[in-house]
Amino acid sequence: MTEPEIAALVALLRVGLRPPPAYSELLEQHGSALAVLDRELSTAHEGQTILLPAHTPAELVASSSADIAAWTAHNIKLVTVLDRLYPENLRAVHDRPPLVFVAGRLEPADQRSLAVIGTRRPSDEGSERARAIARHLTNFGYTVVSGLAAGIDTIAHEATLTAGGRTVAVIGTGLQRSYPPENSPLQDTIATGGGAVVSQFWPDTPPHRKHFPIRNALMSGLTRGTVIVEATPTSGTRIQARLALAHGRPVFMHRSLLSQDWALALADRPGTYVFQTPSELTDAIERLWSTDALVAQTT
């Protein structure tokens, strides 16, 4: 998209007359944020006329252009659903956001990615399991995606970096914030070291509990599947499992979780796979993604 079009999309989202995924649909239909903005601010919907904001569309776009310039000065990129660099995995889900903010760089190879997530308070066994999974996925050429939270998320990011792999952090704040604060150096390392930090929140957005399920939906959409390393009955990890299955993306759950009732119930749902070792995990993934698996075998 051109700079005026991106500014129009920012203005459109600031007006906020619809949920963000609805604007993804409208952008794809009309091919122009300027057209959608003008339409939203001047037409009737369901018999009721939408009231114009205090500023005209041109003024809204000009204000948004100034915001974009400030964000760009802080090395924050805006990637829209109409852009070539918009992640292909994300483009395929029903609740795709029309705009994501990126520090670092997204790559086409990120289509081959898995989310590795879990509790903020892992056991020693869970911590080592997360490291082993991240290293193994790196060795098999996967991008390891996680949420930069304390615990399993942090371990997955750090283990991937140590193994020389590529990692993407999807955060529940704006890119100019860090949560938890102690992960600010890790966030910077990922963004400047060849990976990417991604958010769909305005760059100055502080942490809020309602943002993290939205972050989980984005993380699920960005990846081909979700790997649950260790979790508790109250873990937000369960939210991502539900969202991933709704996206038609598989959920891979470590066998140790089957001691919990919620995990047993999840294991019975179509699209959930239980694994014991990292090799079992990648065997299951490759079997699911193999084109050969779609072809009837004859002898």
C-alpha positions as CSV (number, residue, x, y, z in Angstrom):
1,M,0.0,0.0,0.0
2,T,1.1,3.6,-0.6
3,E,1.8,5.9,2.3
4,P,-1.6,7.8,1.9
5,E,-3.4,4.4,1.9
6,I,-1.6,3.2,5.0
7,A,-2.4,6.5,6.7
8,A,-6.1,6.1,5.7
9,L,-6.1,2.6,7.2
10,V,-4.7,3.9,10.5
11,A,-7.4,6.6,10.5
12,L,-10.0,4.0,9.8
13,L,-8.9,1.9,12.7
14,R,-8.7,4.9,15.0
15,V,-12.3,5.8,14.2
16,G,-13.1,2.2,15.1
17,L,-16.7,1.8,13.8
18,R,-16.2,-2.0,13.2
19,P,-14.0,-4.8,14.6
20,P,-10.6,-4.8,13.0
21,P,-11.1,-8.1,11.0
22,A,-14.2,-6.5,9.3
23,Y,-11.8,-3.9,7.8
24,S,-9.6,-6.7,6.4
25,E,-12.6,-7.9,4.5
26,L,-13.5,-4.4,3.3
27,L,-9.9,-3.7,2.2
28,E,-9.7,-6.8,0.2
29,Q,-13.1,-6.1,-1.4
30,H,-12.4,-2.5,-2.3
31,G,-8.6,-2.5,-2.6
32,S,-8.3,1.0,-1.0
33,A,-8.3,2.2,2.6
34,L,-9.1,5.7,1.3
35,A,-12.2,4.4,-0.3
36,V,-13.3,2.5,2.7
37,L,-12.6,5.5,5.0
38,D,-14.7,7.8,2.9
39,R,-17.5,5.2,2.7
40,E,-17.5,4.6,6.4
41,L,-17.7,8.2,7.3
42,S,-20.3,9.3,4.8
43,T,-22.8,6.4,4.2
44,A,-25.7,4.9,6.0
45,H,-25.5,1.4,7.4
46,E,-28.6,-0.6,8.4
47,G,-30.8,2.5,8.2
48,Q,-28.6,4.6,10.5
49,T,-26.2,7.3,9.4
50,I,-22.7,7.1,10.9
51,L,-21.9,10.5,12.5
52,L,-18.8,12.2,11.2
53,P,-16.0,12.7,13.7
54,A,-14.8,16.1,14.6
55,H,-12.2,16.1,11.8
56,T,-12.6,15.5,8.1
57,P,-11.2,12.4,6.4
58,A,-8.3,14.5,5.0
59,E,-7.5,15.8,8.5
60,L,-7.6,12.2,9.9
61,V,-5.3,11.0,7.2
62,A,-2.8,13.9,7.8
63,S,-2.8,13.2,11.6
64,S,-2.2,9.5,10.9
65,S,0.7,10.3,8.5
66,A,2.4,12.2,11.3
67,D,2.0,9.2,13.6
68,I,3.4,6.8,11.0
69,A,6.4,9.1,10.6
70,A,7.1,9.0,14.3
71,W,6.7,5.2,14.4
72,T,9.0,4.8,11.4
73,A,11.6,6.9,13.2
74,H,11.6,4.2,15.9
75,N,12.1,1.4,13.3
76,I,8.5,0.3,13.5
77,K,7.0,-1.0,10.2
78,L,3.4,-1.2,9.3
79,V,2.3,-4.2,7.3
80,T,-1.2,-4.3,5.9
81,V,-3.4,-7.1,4.6
82,L,-2.9,-5.8,1.1
83,D,0.9,-5.9,1.3
84,R,3.0,-8.6,-0.2
85,L,4.9,-9.1,3.1
86,Y,1.7,-9.8,5.0
87,P,2.2,-13.3,6.5
88,E,0.6,-16.0,4.4
89,N,-0.4,-18.1,7.4
90,L,-2.2,-15.1,8.9
91,R,-3.9,-14.2,5.6
92,A,-5.7,-17.5,5.7
93,V,-7.6,-17.1,9.0
94,H,-11.0,-15.6,9.5
95,D,-10.0,-13.0,12.1
96,R,-6.9,-11.7,10.4
97,P,-6.1,-8.1,11.4
98,P,-5.9,-5.5,8.7
99,L,-2.6,-4.1,10.0
100,V,0.3,-5.4,12.1
101,F,3.2,-3.5,13.5
102,V,6.6,-5.1,13.1
103,A,10.0,-4.5,14.6
104,G,12.7,-6.4,12.8
105,R,11.7,-8.2,9.7
106,L,9.2,-10.9,8.6
107,E,10.3,-13.4,6.0
108,P,8.5,-15.7,3.6
109,A,10.2,-18.6,5.4
110,D,8.1,-17.8,8.5
111,Q,5.3,-19.7,6.8
112,R,7.1,-22.8,8.2
113,S,6.6,-21.9,11.8
114,L,5.2,-23.2,15.1
115,A,4.1,-21.5,18.2
116,V,5.9,-22.9,21.3
117,I,4.1,-21.8,24.5
118,G,3.4,-22.7,28.1
119,T,3.2,-21.6,31.7
120,R,5.0,-18.6,33.1
121,R,6.2,-20.8,36.0
122,P,7.6,-23.9,34.5
123,S,9.1,-26.8,36.3
124,D,12.7,-27.8,35.8
125,E,11.5,-30.6,33.5
126,G,9.2,-28.2,31.6
127,S,12.1,-25.7,31.1
128,E,14.4,-28.3,29.7
129,R,11.6,-29.7,27.5
130,A,11.1,-26.2,26.0
131,R,14.8,-25.8,25.3
132,A,14.9,-29.2,23.6
133,I,11.9,-28.5,21.5
134,A,13.1,-25.1,20.4
135,R,16.6,-26.5,19.5
136,H,15.0,-29.4,17.6
137,L,12.6,-27.2,15.6
138,T,15.6,-24.9,14.8
139,N,17.6,-27.9,13.5
140,F,14.6,-28.8,11.3
141,G,14.4,-25.3,9.8
142,Y,11.3,-24.0,11.6
143,T,10.7,-20.5,12.8
144,V,9.9,-20.6,16.5
145,V,7.2,-18.2,17.5
146,S,6.2,-17.4,21.1
147,G,4.7,-14.6,23.2
148,L,7.7,-13.2,25.0
149,A,6.0,-13.9,28.4
150,A,8.0,-15.1,31.4
151,G,8.6,-18.8,31.6
152,I,8.2,-21.2,28.7
153,D,7.9,-18.3,26.1
154,T,11.2,-16.8,27.2
155,I,13.0,-20.1,27.3
156,A,11.8,-20.9,23.7
157,H,13.0,-17.6,22.3
158,E,16.4,-17.8,24.1
159,A,17.0,-21.4,23.2
160,T,16.2,-20.7,19.5
161,L,18.6,-17.8,19.5
162,T,21.3,-19.8,21.2
163,A,20.9,-22.5,18.5
164,G,21.3,-20.0,15.8
165,G,17.6,-20.2,14.7
166,R,15.0,-17.7,13.8
167,T,12.4,-16.6,16.3
168,V,9.4,-14.3,16.2
169,A,7.8,-12.7,19.3
170,V,4.1,-11.8,19.3
171,I,3.4,-9.4,22.1
172,G,0.3,-8.2,23.9
173,T,1.5,-4.6,24.2
174,G,2.6,-2.0,21.6
175,L,6.1,-2.3,20.2
176,Q,7.3,0.7,22.3
177,R,6.5,-1.2,25.5
178,S,7.8,-4.5,27.0
179,Y,6.0,-7.0,29.2
180,P,7.3,-8.3,31.4
181,P,9.7,-5.3,31.7
182,E,12.7,-7.6,32.3
183,N,12.3,-9.0,28.8
184,S,13.0,-5.6,27.2
185,P,16.6,-6.7,26.3
186,L,15.3,-9.9,24.8
187,Q,12.7,-8.0,22.8
188,D,15.4,-5.8,21.4
189,T,17.7,-8.7,20.6
190,I,15.0,-10.5,18.6
191,A,14.1,-7.3,16.7
192,T,17.7,-6.3,15.8
193,G,19.1,-9.8,15.5
194,G,17.3,-11.0,12.4
195,G,14.0,-12.0,13.9
196,A,10.8,-10.0,14.4
197,V,8.6,-8.7,17.1
198,V,4.9,-8.4,16.0
199,S,1.9,-6.6,17.6
200,Q,-1.5,-5.5,16.4
201,F,-1.7,-2.8,19.1
202,W,-0.8,0.8,18.7
203,P,2.9,1.2,19.5
204,D,2.4,3.0,22.9
205,T,-0.2,0.5,24.2
206,P,0.5,-0.6,27.7
207,P,-0.2,-4.2,29.0
208,H,-3.7,-5.1,29.8
209,R,-5.2,-8.5,30.5
210,K,-7.8,-8.2,27.7
211,H,-5.0,-7.8,25.2
212,F,-3.4,-11.2,25.7
213,P,-6.1,-13.3,24.2
214,I,-5.9,-11.1,21.1
215,R,-2.2,-11.7,21.1
216,N,-2.8,-15.4,21.3
217,A,-5.2,-15.2,18.3
218,L,-2.5,-13.4,16.3
219,M,0.1,-15.9,17.3
220,S,-2.1,-18.8,16.2
221,G,-2.8,-17.1,12.9
222,L,0.9,-16.5,12.2
223,T,1.8,-20.2,12.7
224,R,1.0,-23.5,11.2
225,G,0.4,-25.0,14.6
226,T,0.7,-24.6,18.4
227,V,2.9,-26.6,20.7
228,I,2.0,-26.7,24.4
229,V,5.0,-27.6,26.5
230,E,3.6,-27.3,30.0
231,A,0.5,-25.6,31.4
232,T,-1.9,-25.3,34.3
233,P,-5.7,-25.3,34.3
234,T,-5.7,-21.5,34.6
235,S,-3.1,-20.9,31.9
236,G,-3.7,-18.6,29.0
237,T,-2.2,-21.4,26.9
238,R,-5.6,-23.0,26.9
239,I,-7.0,-19.9,25.1
240,Q,-4.5,-20.3,22.3
241,A,-5.3,-24.0,22.0
242,R,-9.0,-23.2,21.5
243,L,-8.2,-20.4,19.0
244,A,-5.8,-22.6,17.0
245,L,-8.4,-25.3,16.6
246,A,-10.9,-22.7,15.5
247,H,-8.3,-21.6,12.9
248,G,-8.0,-25.1,11.6
249,R,-4.5,-25.3,13.0
250,P,-3.2,-28.4,14.8
251,V,-2.4,-28.3,18.5
252,F,0.5,-30.5,19.7
253,M,0.5,-31.3,23.5
254,H,3.2,-32.9,25.5
255,R,2.1,-36.2,27.1
256,S,3.0,-35.0,30.6
257,L,-0.1,-32.8,30.5
258,L,-2.5,-35.7,30.4
259,S,-2.5,-35.8,34.2
260,Q,-4.9,-32.8,34.0
261,D,-8.6,-33.1,33.2
262,W,-8.5,-30.1,30.8
263,A,-5.7,-31.6,28.8
264,L,-7.5,-35.0,28.6
265,A,-10.5,-33.2,27.2
266,L,-8.3,-31.2,24.7
267,A,-6.6,-34.4,23.6
268,D,-10.0,-35.9,22.6
269,R,-10.7,-33.0,20.2
270,P,-10.0,-33.4,16.5
271,G,-6.8,-31.6,15.5
272,T,-5.0,-32.3,18.8
273,Y,-1.9,-34.5,18.8
274,V,0.0,-35.8,21.8
275,F,3.7,-36.2,21.7
276,Q,6.5,-37.4,24.0
277,T,9.8,-36.4,22.3
278,P,10.8,-33.6,19.9
279,S,11.2,-36.2,17.2
280,E,7.7,-37.4,17.7
281,L,6.6,-33.8,17.4
282,T,8.3,-33.2,14.0
283,D,7.3,-36.6,12.7
284,A,3.6,-35.6,13.4
285,I,4.1,-32.2,11.8
286,E,5.7,-33.5,8.7
287,R,3.1,-36.2,8.3
288,L,0.3,-33.6,8.5
289,W,2.0,-31.2,6.0
290,S,3.4,-33.8,3.6
291,T,1.7,-33.7,0.2
292,D,2.4,-37.4,0.0
293,A,-0.1,-37.9,2.9
294,L,-2.8,-36.6,0.6
295,V,-2.2,-39.2,-2.0
296,A,-3.6,-42.7,-1.8
297,Q,-0.8,-45.2,-1.6
298,T,-1.0,-48.3,-3.8
299,T,1.0,-51.5,-3.8
